[in-house]
Amino acid sequence: MEKMHSYIKYLTQENPIITDEGKQIEILHLDIQNDPEIFEDWAKQFRRNYCSDDELAEMTGVMNISHKEYLKNFKLPSDSGIGLSTMSGDFGEILVSDYFQYIEKYMVPRTRYDSKANKDTSTQGSDVLGYKQDSSNVSNDEVVVVEVKSSASVSSSSKAKNKLQEAINHSDKDFERFSTSIVASYLRLKNSNSDQAKVVERFLNITDKPFNVIYGAVAVYSNQSYDIDVIKTVVSKKHRDFQKLRLLIIHSDELMKFIRELYLKASEV
């Protein structure tokens, strides 16, 4: 099993927020420390979402270019224009994937980033899919389907509200598309990770082999766009699974600055 990211210890639980409609929002603070060793390890693990060590060695050898050239030109989002928005969105999704994998112990395959047709655009489908199996009772098997929206650099409180609300609204659409996302993930895993493919195979047919589905809406904020009073006004009662819908916020200081630094380091490791 892949080792837990050393940076996970930067994620600390804070007191939840209760919305005006009485819904609880779980709050996590990403308290990034100045630790070069952890930063380099984080960047390397982060890069592997886009490009495995084997692919990096093979392609740079075949193309006779440096690791940095290959990663910046063909794998990682550009540090400008639409690429910058994709960078922010991808970071949020990968951060949330790490949280569900390492803290909540779901199996979270990473199939959204390594085969993009355009490195500067986001992959379609559910943002994060996590799987849990109960060896003693298959009726407890579950998939968590998470919609993630990021507000890494915006200071407007209205935008802060919109990102969590956007995640809630888009989560409602996951009801129609999560099965398609599971199939797409399974097909990619078949060729890259047979062990994970076997786990996902159990979840390919919810009609014949029922399982539980948990929906989540997550917003990732820079502290500069994190406004509790505004966030409390989000509305989730229209979500088709309102009672079980999980709401989560992760916030961190000067997040966009850090994201750019992480991607730059990821291009070098």
C-alpha positions in Angstrom: 0.0 0.0 0.0 1.2 3.5 -0.8 2.6 5.2 2.3 0.6 8.0 3.9 1.7 11.5 2.8 3.8 13.2 5.5 1.9 16.4 4.9 -1.4 14.9 6.1 -0.4 15.9 9.6 -1.0 19.5 8.5 -4.7 18.8 8.3 -6.3 19.6 11.6 -10.0 19.4 12.6 -11.7 22.6 13.7 -15.1 23.2 15.2 -17.9 22.5 12.7 -20.1 25.3 11.4 -23.9 25.0 11.5 -25.7 26.5 8.6 -28.8 28.7 8.8 -30.8 25.7 7.8 -29.3 23.6 10.6 -26.9 21.5 8.5 -23.4 20.8 9.8 -20.3 21.6 7.8 -17.1 19.8 8.8 -14.1 22.2 8.9 -10.4 21.3 8.3 -7.5 23.7 8.5 -4.5 22.9 6.2 -1.8 24.5 8.3 1.2 24.3 5.9 4.6 24.4 7.7 8.0 25.4 6.3 9.5 22.0 6.1 11.6 21.4 2.9 11.7 17.6 3.3 7.9 17.3 3.7 7.4 19.8 0.9 9.6 17.7 -1.5 7.9 14.5 -0.5 4.5 16.1 -1.0 5.5 17.4 -4.5 6.7 14.0 -5.6 3.5 12.2 -4.4 1.5 15.0 -6.0 3.3 14.6 -9.3 2.5 10.9 -9.3 -1.2 11.7 -9.7 -0.3 13.0 -13.2 2.7 10.9 -14.1 4.1 7.7 -12.6 7.9 7.2 -12.0 7.9 4.5 -14.8 6.2 6.8 -17.3 8.5 9.6 -16.5 11.6 7.5 -17.0 10.3 5.9 -20.2 9.0 9.0 -21.9 12.0 11.2 -21.1 14.2 8.5 -22.4 12.3 8.0 -25.6 11.9 11.8 -26.3 15.4 12.6 -25.0 14.2 15.5 -22.9 14.5 16.4 -19.2 12.0 15.4 -16.6 11.0 19.1 -16.1 10.4 19.6 -19.9 8.2 16.5 -20.1 6.2 17.4 -17.0 5.7 21.1 -17.8 5.0 20.5 -21.5 2.8 17.4 -21.4 1.5 16.6 -18.0 1.1 19.5 -15.5 -1.3 22.4 -16.0 0.2 25.7 -17.3 0.9 28.5 -14.7 -1.2 31.0 -16.6 -4.7 31.5 -18.2 -7.1 28.5 -18.0 -4.2 26.3 -16.8 -4.1 28.3 -13.5 -7.8 27.7 -12.8 -7.3 24.0 -13.6 -4.3 23.9 -11.3 -6.4 25.3 -8.4 -9.2 22.8 -9.2 -7.0 19.8 -9.5 -5.1 20.7 -6.3 -8.4 20.8 -4.4 -9.6 17.4 -5.8 -6.2 15.7 -5.0 -6.2 17.2 -1.5 -9.7 15.9 -0.9 -8.8 12.5 -2.4 -5.8 12.3 0.1 -8.1 13.2 3.0 -10.6 10.4 2.1 -7.9 7.9 1.5 -5.6 8.5 4.4 -7.9 9.9 7.1 -11.2 8.2 6.3 -9.6 5.0 4.9 -11.5 4.8 1.6 -9.7 3.3 -1.5 -9.5 6.3 -3.8 -8.1 5.5 -7.3 -6.2 8.3 -9.1 -7.4 8.0 -12.7 -8.5 11.6 -13.5 -5.1 13.3 -14.1 -2.7 10.9 -15.8 -4.4 10.6 -19.2 -5.8 14.0 -19.9 -6.2 14.9 -23.6 -5.6 18.5 -22.6 -3.4 19.2 -19.6 -5.0 22.6 -19.0 -8.6 21.4 -18.7 -10.4 19.5 -16.0 -11.6 15.9 -16.4 -15.3 15.3 -16.7 -17.2 13.2 -14.2 -17.4 12.9 -10.4 -14.5 14.6 -8.8 -13.6 12.1 -6.1 -14.8 8.5 -5.8 -13.9 6.5 -2.7 -14.7 2.8 -2.0 -15.1 0.8 1.2 -15.8 -2.9 1.5 -17.0 -4.7 4.6 -15.6 -8.3 4.5 -18.2 -9.5 7.0 -21.3 -7.9 5.4 -21.5 -6.8 1.8 -24.6 -4.7 2.5 -22.3 -2.2 4.3 -20.2 -1.7 1.2 -20.2 2.0 0.2 -19.0 4.5 -2.3 -18.5 8.1 -1.4 -19.1 10.5 -4.3 -17.6 13.9 -3.7 -17.9 17.2 -5.6 -15.0 19.6 -5.0 -14.9 23.3 -5.7 -11.9 25.6 -5.0 -11.6 29.3 -4.2 -7.8 29.5 -3.8 -7.2 33.2 -4.5 -10.4 35.1 -4.6 -11.1 37.5 -1.7 -14.7 38.3 -2.4 -17.0 36.8 0.2 -19.7 36.3 -2.4 -17.4 34.0 -4.2 -16.7 32.1 -0.9 -20.4 31.4 -0.7 -20.7 30.4 -4.3 -18.0 27.7 -4.2 -19.6 25.6 -1.5 -23.1 26.2 -3.0 -21.7 25.3 -6.4 -20.3 22.0 -4.9 -23.7 21.2 -3.4 -25.5 22.0 -6.6 -23.1 19.9 -8.7 -23.2 17.1 -6.2 -26.9 16.7 -6.9 -25.9 16.0 -10.6 -23.6 13.2 -9.4 -26.7 11.0 -8.9 -26.9 10.7 -12.6 -23.3 10.4 -13.5 -21.5 8.6 -10.7 -22.1 5.1 -12.3 -20.5 6.4 -15.5 -17.6 7.7 -13.5 -17.1 4.3 -11.8 -17.1 2.4 -15.1 -14.6 4.9 -16.6 -12.4 4.5 -13.5 -12.6 0.7 -13.7 -11.6 0.6 -17.4 -8.5 2.7 -16.7 -7.6 0.7 -13.7 -7.8 -2.6 -15.6 -4.6 -1.7 -17.4 -2.8 0.1 -14.6 -3.7 -1.3 -11.2 -5.4 -4.7 -11.2 -5.8 -4.8 -7.4 -7.8 -1.6 -7.4 -9.7 -2.7 -10.5 -10.9 -5.8 -8.5 -12.3 -3.6 -5.8 -14.0 -1.2 -8.2 -15.5 -4.2 -10.1 -17.7 -5.0 -7.1 -19.4 -1.6 -7.6 -20.2 -1.8 -11.3 -23.8 -2.9 -11.0 -25.8 -1.3 -8.1 -29.0 -3.0 -9.3 -27.8 -6.6 -9.0 -25.3 -5.9 -6.2 -26.6 -3.0 -4.1 -24.3 -0.8 -2.1 -24.6 2.4 -0.1 -23.9 5.8 -1.8 -22.7 8.7 0.3 -22.7 12.2 -1.3 -20.3 14.9 -0.3 -19.8 18.6 -1.3 -16.4 20.1 -0.4 -15.1 23.6 -0.8 -11.3 24.4 -0.6 -10.7 28.0 0.3 -7.8 30.3 0.8 -8.2 32.1 4.1 -8.6 35.3 2.1 -11.9 34.0 0.6 -13.1 32.1 3.7 -16.1 33.9 5.2 -18.0 31.9 7.8 -21.0 34.2 8.0 -21.4 34.0 4.2 -20.8 30.2 4.1 -23.5 29.6 6.8 -26.2 30.9 4.2 -25.7 28.0 1.8 -28.8 26.0 1.0 -28.6 22.2 0.7 -32.3 21.1 1.2 -32.9 20.8 -2.5 -30.3 18.0 -2.7 -32.0 14.7 -3.3 -30.0 13.1 -0.5 -30.1 16.1 1.9 -30.2 14.1 5.1 -27.0 12.2 4.4 -25.2 14.8 2.3 -21.8 15.6 3.9 -20.5 19.2 3.8 -16.8 19.8 4.3 -14.5 22.8 4.1 -10.7 22.9 3.9 -9.1 26.3 4.3 -5.5 27.4 4.2 -3.5 30.7 4.1 -2.4 32.2 0.8 -3.4 29.0 -0.9 -2.9 30.0 -4.5 0.7 31.1 -3.8 1.4 27.7 -2.3 -0.3 25.8 -5.1 1.9 27.5 -7.7 5.0 26.6 -5.6 3.9 23.0 -5.2 3.3 22.6 -9.0 6.7 24.1 -9.7 8.4 21.7 -7.3 6.3 18.8 -8.7 7.9 19.6 -12.2 11.3 19.0 -10.7 10.9 15.7 -8.7 
